């Protein structure tokens, strides 16, 4: 369905390299039946990072890469992420409001939004027409899972977000995600089962995919 594709958005000297790499990845994803390129911004030293100094370069690379990905036939979505050059609410809004959204769409990680100090419900609401893919994740601020947690055990208002997403027809999908860490209190299967039960209770309907084997 999608590829999480890291891109260096702050180094203008590497713009052509980044765009060429995005196109190469997009062709592989398309060949294998995928539809979405999740654009992961590059990490930066957040303590000393000044967003305003890099905004123009971020936008230029995003716009060039997004158009090139669309030309391949896929949908590029910006995936804001903690620890990167696009983390905070203000950074996310500044980029999404200035980017060429004829090409670049939005693929929020709602757990990352919560961890980054944003209100995920408000962010999704404000950019809902641009949402084409989503990582559905909860955040508790605990020691396990890098602060994240199985669905329904954290601070994210998941029902409100799911209600809004009922109005959307996506090129991608809503993907449940949970980061790993040391000393996890559940196995991956147990965490997935917790998420499945939570979503079942919330009224989410699942469909089986036909096996290709």
C-alpha positions as CSV (number, residue, x, y, z in Angstrom):
1,X,0.0,0.0,0.0
2,X,2.7,2.5,1.0
3,X,6.4,3.1,1.5
4,X,7.7,5.3,4.3
5,X,10.4,7.2,2.4
6,X,12.8,9.4,4.3
7,X,13.8,12.6,2.5
8,X,16.4,15.2,3.3
9,X,14.3,18.4,3.0
10,X,16.7,20.9,4.6
11,X,19.9,20.4,2.4
12,X,19.3,22.3,-0.8
13,X,22.4,20.8,-2.4
14,X,20.9,17.4,-2.2
15,X,17.5,18.3,-3.8
16,X,18.1,16.5,-7.1
17,X,19.4,13.4,-5.3
18,X,16.3,13.4,-3.1
19,X,13.9,13.8,-5.9
20,X,15.6,11.1,-8.0
21,X,15.5,8.8,-5.0
22,X,11.8,9.5,-4.5
23,X,11.0,8.7,-8.1
24,X,13.0,5.4,-7.9
25,X,11.1,4.4,-4.8
26,X,7.8,5.4,-6.3
27,X,8.4,3.2,-9.3
28,X,9.1,0.2,-7.1
29,X,6.0,0.8,-5.0
30,X,3.8,1.2,-8.1
31,X,5.3,-1.9,-9.7
32,X,4.2,-3.8,-6.6
33,X,0.7,-2.4,-6.5
34,X,1.2,0.4,-3.9
35,X,-0.4,3.8,-4.1
36,X,1.2,6.0,-1.4
37,X,4.6,7.5,-0.8
38,X,4.8,8.6,2.9
39,X,7.3,11.5,3.0
40,X,9.3,11.2,6.2
41,X,11.3,14.5,6.9
42,X,14.9,14.2,8.0
43,X,16.0,14.3,11.6
44,X,17.5,17.5,13.0
45,X,19.0,18.6,16.3
46,X,15.8,20.0,17.7
47,X,17.4,21.9,20.5
48,X,19.2,24.2,18.1
49,X,17.0,23.9,15.0
50,X,15.5,27.1,13.6
51,X,12.6,26.2,11.3
52,X,12.4,29.6,9.7
53,X,16.0,29.2,8.4
54,X,15.0,26.1,6.5
55,X,11.3,26.6,5.5
56,X,12.1,27.7,1.9
57,X,14.3,24.7,1.2
58,X,11.8,22.3,2.8
59,X,9.0,23.6,0.6
60,X,11.1,23.6,-2.6
61,X,12.2,20.0,-2.1
62,X,8.7,18.8,-1.0
63,X,7.1,20.5,-4.0
64,X,9.6,19.1,-6.5
65,X,9.5,15.6,-5.0
66,X,5.7,15.6,-4.8
67,X,5.2,16.5,-8.4
68,X,7.7,13.9,-9.5
69,X,5.9,11.2,-7.5
70,X,2.5,12.2,-8.9
71,X,4.0,12.0,-12.4
72,X,4.8,8.3,-11.6
73,X,1.2,7.8,-10.7
74,X,1.3,7.7,-6.9
75,X,0.2,10.0,-4.1
76,X,2.8,11.7,-1.9
77,X,1.7,12.5,1.7
78,X,3.6,14.5,4.2
79,X,4.1,12.6,7.5
80,X,5.1,15.0,10.3
81,X,7.4,13.3,12.8
82,X,9.0,14.1,16.2
83,X,12.7,14.8,16.1
84,X,12.6,15.9,12.4
85,X,12.5,19.2,10.6
86,X,8.7,19.2,10.7
87,X,7.5,18.3,14.2
88,X,5.5,21.0,15.9
89,X,2.0,22.2,15.2
90,X,3.3,25.5,13.8
91,X,5.8,23.8,11.5
92,X,3.1,21.4,10.2
93,X,0.7,24.2,9.5
94,X,3.4,26.4,7.9
95,X,4.3,23.7,5.5
96,X,0.9,22.3,4.6
97,X,-0.5,25.9,4.1
98,X,2.3,26.9,1.8
99,X,3.0,23.6,-0.1
100,X,1.6,22.9,-3.6
101,X,-1.3,20.7,-2.5
102,X,-2.2,19.9,-6.1
103,X,0.5,17.3,-5.6
104,X,1.5,17.0,-1.9
105,X,-1.2,15.6,0.4
106,X,-1.3,14.9,4.1
107,X,-0.6,11.6,5.8
108,X,-0.6,12.5,9.5
109,X,0.6,10.3,12.4
110,X,-1.9,11.2,15.1
111,X,0.3,9.7,17.9
112,X,3.3,11.7,16.7
113,X,1.1,14.8,16.6
114,X,0.1,14.2,20.3
115,X,3.7,13.6,21.3
116,X,4.8,16.7,19.4
117,X,2.5,18.9,21.4
118,X,-0.4,19.3,18.9
119,X,-4.1,18.5,19.2
120,X,-4.5,15.7,16.7
121,X,-8.2,16.2,16.3
122,X,-7.8,19.8,15.4
123,X,-5.0,19.2,13.0
124,X,-6.9,16.4,11.2
125,X,-10.0,18.6,11.1
126,X,-8.1,21.6,9.6
127,X,-6.5,19.5,6.9
128,X,-9.1,16.9,6.4
129,X,-9.6,17.5,2.6
130,X,-5.9,16.8,2.1
131,X,-5.7,13.6,4.2
132,X,-5.0,10.6,1.9
133,X,-3.3,8.3,4.4
134,X,-3.0,8.0,8.1
135,X,-1.0,6.2,10.8
136,X,-3.4,5.5,13.6
137,X,-1.4,5.5,16.9
138,X,-2.0,6.3,20.5
139,X,0.3,8.1,23.0
140,X,0.5,7.8,26.7
141,X,3.9,9.3,27.5
142,X,5.0,6.1,29.3
143,X,8.4,4.4,29.1
144,X,7.4,1.6,26.8
145,X,6.9,1.9,23.0
146,X,8.8,5.3,22.9
147,X,5.9,6.8,24.8
148,X,3.2,5.3,22.6
149,X,0.8,2.6,23.6
150,X,-1.8,0.2,22.2
151,X,-5.0,1.9,20.8
152,X,-7.3,3.1,23.5
153,X,-4.8,3.2,26.3
154,X,-3.5,6.8,25.7
155,X,-4.4,10.4,25.3
156,X,-5.4,10.6,21.6
157,X,-9.1,11.1,21.0
158,X,-9.3,8.3,18.5
159,X,-13.1,8.1,18.2
160,X,-13.3,11.8,17.1
161,X,-10.6,11.2,14.4
162,X,-12.3,8.0,13.2
163,X,-15.6,9.9,13.0
164,X,-14.0,12.5,10.7
165,X,-12.3,9.9,8.6
166,X,-15.7,8.3,7.8
167,X,-16.2,11.3,5.5
168,X,-13.0,10.6,3.5
169,X,-12.3,8.3,0.6
170,X,-8.6,7.7,0.7
171,X,-6.0,6.8,-2.0
172,X,-4.2,5.1,0.9
173,X,-5.6,3.7,4.1
174,X,-5.7,4.1,7.9
175,X,-2.8,2.0,9.2
176,X,-2.6,1.0,12.9
177,X,1.0,1.5,14.1
178,X,2.9,1.1,17.4
179,X,6.6,1.8,17.8
180,X,8.8,-0.9,19.4
181,X,11.2,-0.4,22.3
182,X,13.1,-2.4,24.9
183,X,11.2,-4.3,27.5
184,X,7.8,-4.1,25.8
185,X,5.0,-5.3,28.1
186,X,3.2,-7.1,25.2
187,X,4.2,-9.1,22.2
188,X,3.4,-7.6,18.8
189,X,0.6,-10.0,18.3
190,X,-0.9,-9.1,21.7
191,X,-0.7,-5.4,20.9
192,X,-2.3,-6.0,17.5
193,X,-5.1,-7.9,19.2
194,X,-5.7,-5.1,21.7
195,X,-6.0,-2.7,18.7
196,X,-8.3,-5.0,16.9
197,X,-10.6,-5.4,19.9
198,X,-10.6,-1.6,20.4
199,X,-11.6,-0.9,16.8
200,X,-14.2,-3.6,16.8
201,X,-15.8,-2.0,19.8
202,X,-15.7,1.4,18.1
203,X,-17.7,-0.1,15.2
204,X,-14.9,-0.3,12.6
205,X,-15.6,-2.9,10.0
206,X,-12.7,-5.0,8.7
207,X,-12.6,-6.9,5.4
208,X,-10.4,-9.8,4.6
209,X,-8.0,-9.4,1.7
210,X,-7.7,-12.2,-0.9
211,X,-4.5,-14.1,-0.6
212,X,-2.1,-13.8,-3.5
213,X,-0.4,-17.1,-2.6
